[in-house]
Amino acid sequence: MGLEIVSEENAPQTPGCGRIYQFLDYMRNERRFSEHTLFNYEHALNTFARWAERCSGFDGKWDKLKLNVFRAFVIACQNGEVYGKTDEKALSRKTVKLWMTALHSFYKFLRLKKIIKVSPMTGLILPKLPKRLPKFLTEKQALALMAMPEEALKKSLISPEEAARDEAVLTLLYGAGLRIGELCTLRRENVDLESGLIKVLGKGKKERVVPAGKTAMTALKNFYKSIPAAGEYVFAGTLGNPIEPGQIRERLRRYLKLANLPMDITPHKLRHSCATHMLDNGADIRIVQEQLGHASLSTTQIYTHVTLARLKNVHKKAHPRA
């Protein structure tokens, strides 16, 4: 199932919810944030409002909150005391970071609209996230995964149409480094089968044109031949709408199991694999940045740490004086 569209009408009433939905409408219509991000922000803001009502008497006046309330909320998240349940678990530092980012963005909006003058969150210090290197497949593993739809077809596990579609999905996720949302909403008119270029609508509704490679284009051509009619989207659901991300994840898990590959590999980790393998094979980091659609080069640089870590490991194993 997809995420429910954020709207004030179908939302539970929480203190200050009017401002929350003004903010979410702004982020959707003017900042062009994805529904996935809006869903997460809505949950974070409503959760905070309900916690603040219960624990500090919050009455919906966002400008009256003090810094100590936000500090107490961070502590409550870390101690598993957000929802007031006895069996609650502590939230991960990543979740706490996401929720506080939502609150910071919310207060930035209130200042922009001159609803408040100063954010009460100014000066809040959050625990640092541990730096984790992206997980990815080796080139050999990636190639094995790409071959799985054909293998499943040989074993009569799927139909020829499913095999053609799934091969196109996998080769675009890995070959072009697409985000799963970009893949699901990819339109036929934005794919040039001859040049191998595709126009992608990324985060913040920013467009970029990237190469997908001959293998992906061949897979797409075969997929197009296997389906009876052309719709608006490359990968469409039964009603012609974009295919659901959950369907892509479910198919990927099937092929990971068939290939005996790690089951924690996700579509986003195929994107990690794309970036890592490009850098391993000599691609300039700025080219990789453009391919992935990163706004900041620092986001792409994490993959240089991956390749350097692998280089150090190989050196340690192979060099007699390492």
GIJOZI-V569217 format. One record per pair of residues at least 24 apart in sequence whose ideal C-beta (glycine too) atoms are under 8 Angstrom apart, sorted by sequence separation. I is the first residue (numbers start at 1). J is the second residue. D is the distance in Angstrom with one decimal. If there is no record, write none. Layout:
i/j/d
I/J/D
I/J/D
//
This chain:
i/j/d
100/124/7.3
146/170/5.5
176/200/7.8
179/203/7.6
193/217/5.4
279/303/5.5
20/45/4.8
48/73/6.1
51/76/6.5
145/170/6.4
146/171/6.1
275/300/7.1
279/304/6.4
20/46/6.7
74/100/7.0
100/126/5.7
172/198/7.9
193/220/6.4
276/303/5.4
279/306/7.8
280/307/5.6
146/174/6.8
193/221/5.9
275/303/4.6
279/307/5.0
6/35/7.4
17/46/7.0
20/49/7.1
97/126/6.3
145/174/7.6
191/220/6.6
5/35/6.8
54/84/6.3
70/100/7.7
96/126/7.0
276/306/5.3
280/310/7.7
11/42/7.5
51/82/5.5
96/127/7.3
272/303/7.4
276/307/6.4
3/35/5.3
6/38/4.9
14/46/5.0
17/49/6.9
51/83/7.8
97/129/5.9
142/174/5.7
2/35/7.7
3/36/6.2
6/39/6.5
16/49/5.4
70/103/7.1
177/210/7.6
12/46/7.0
15/49/5.1
93/127/5.7
176/210/5.7
4/39/7.3
11/46/7.2
14/49/4.3
15/50/7.8
47/82/6.4
94/129/6.3
176/211/7.3
3/39/4.4
6/42/4.9
14/50/5.3
47/83/7.7
93/129/5.4
176/212/4.1
15/52/7.3
93/130/7.4
175/212/5.4
176/213/7.2
15/53/4.9
175/213/4.5
14/53/7.2
172/212/6.1
175/215/6.0
176/216/6.3
19/60/8.0
171/212/7.7
175/216/4.2
16/58/7.3
18/60/7.8
171/213/7.5
188/230/6.2
15/58/5.2
17/60/7.7
19/62/6.0
188/231/7.3
191/234/6.3
15/59/5.8
16/60/3.8
171/215/5.4
172/216/5.2
188/232/6.8
15/60/3.8
16/61/7.3
62/107/7.6
171/216/4.1
187/232/6.1
188/233/7.0
16/62/5.5
187/233/5.9
188/234/5.6
63/110/7.7
172/219/7.9
186/233/6.7
187/234/6.9
62/110/6.3
168/216/7.1
171/219/4.7
172/220/7.7
185/233/6.9
186/234/4.6
78/127/7.6
184/233/7.8
186/235/6.9
70/120/7.0
74/124/7.6
48/99/6.9
69/120/7.6
70/121/5.4
168/219/4.3
184/235/6.5
47/99/7.2
63/115/7.4
74/126/6.7
167/219/4.7
168/220/5.0
183/235/6.9
62/115/7.6
63/116/4.4
67/120/5.7
71/124/6.7
74/127/7.8
44/98/6.6
62/116/6.7
66/120/5.8
67/121/6.9
70/124/5.3
168/222/7.4
44/99/4.0
48/103/6.3
65/120/4.9
67/122/7.4
164/219/7.4
167/222/7.3
168/223/4.2
67/123/5.9
167/223/7.4
45/102/5.8
63/120/7.5
67/124/6.4
185/242/5.0
40/98/6.3
44/102/3.9
45/103/6.9
164/222/5.0
165/223/5.4
184/242/4.5
44/103/6.9
164/223/4.3
184/243/5.3
184/244/7.2
41/102/4.3
45/106/5.9
164/225/7.6
165/226/7.4
184/245/5.8
40/102/7.0
164/226/4.1
165/227/7.8
41/105/7.1
181/245/6.8
184/248/6.9
41/106/7.7
161/226/4.7
180/245/4.9
183/248/6.9
160/226/6.2
161/227/6.5
168/234/7.7
169/235/6.5
168/235/7.7
180/248/5.9
146/215/7.7
180/249/7.6
165/235/6.8
173/248/7.9
27/105/7.5
169/248/6.2
210/290/7.2
211/291/7.8
210/291/5.2
23/105/7.7
27/109/7.7
169/251/7.0
170/252/7.5
208/290/6.7
23/106/5.2
26/109/6.0
210/293/7.8
183/267/7.5
166/251/5.5
170/255/7.2
208/293/5.0
20/106/7.2
23/109/4.7
19/106/7.8
22/109/7.9
23/110/7.7
180/267/4.3
206/293/6.8
179/267/7.9
180/268/6.7
166/255/7.2
179/268/7.0
206/295/7.9
203/293/6.8
19/110/6.9
22/113/7.8
202/293/4.1
204/295/7.9
179/271/6.5
203/295/7.7
177/270/8.0
178/271/6.8
200/293/6.8
173/267/5.3
177/271/4.8
19/115/7.1
174/270/4.6
173/270/4.3
174/271/8.0
177/274/3.6
173/271/6.8
176/274/7.2
177/275/6.0
174/273/6.0
175/274/6.9
170/270/7.4
174/274/5.5
157/258/7.8
173/274/7.9
177/278/7.9
152/254/7.5
152/255/7.1
149/255/6.9
152/258/6.1
148/255/3.8
151/258/6.4
151/259/7.9
145/255/6.0
148/258/5.2
145/256/7.0
148/259/5.2
182/293/7.9
147/259/7.9
145/259/5.5
177/291/5.4
179/293/7.8
144/259/5.0
176/291/7.4
177/292/5.2
145/261/6.2
144/261/7.0
141/259/7.7
141/261/5.7
145/265/8.0
137/261/7.0
137/265/6.4
142/270/7.5
135/264/7.3
135/265/7.5
142/273/5.4
137/269/7.3
136/269/5.9
137/270/7.3
135/269/5.4
134/269/7.2
142/277/7.1
136/272/4.3
137/273/4.6
135/272/6.5
136/273/4.0
134/272/3.9
139/277/5.6
136/276/4.9
134/275/7.8
136/277/7.9
139/280/7.7
134/276/7.2
36/181/6.8
34/181/6.1
134/302/6.2
34/203/6.8
133/302/7.0
134/303/6.8
136/306/7.1
33/204/7.0
32/204/5.3
133/305/5.9
134/306/6.1
31/204/6.8
32/205/3.6
133/306/5.1
133/309/6.3
2/244/5.8
1/244/7.3
2/245/7.9
1/246/7.0
//
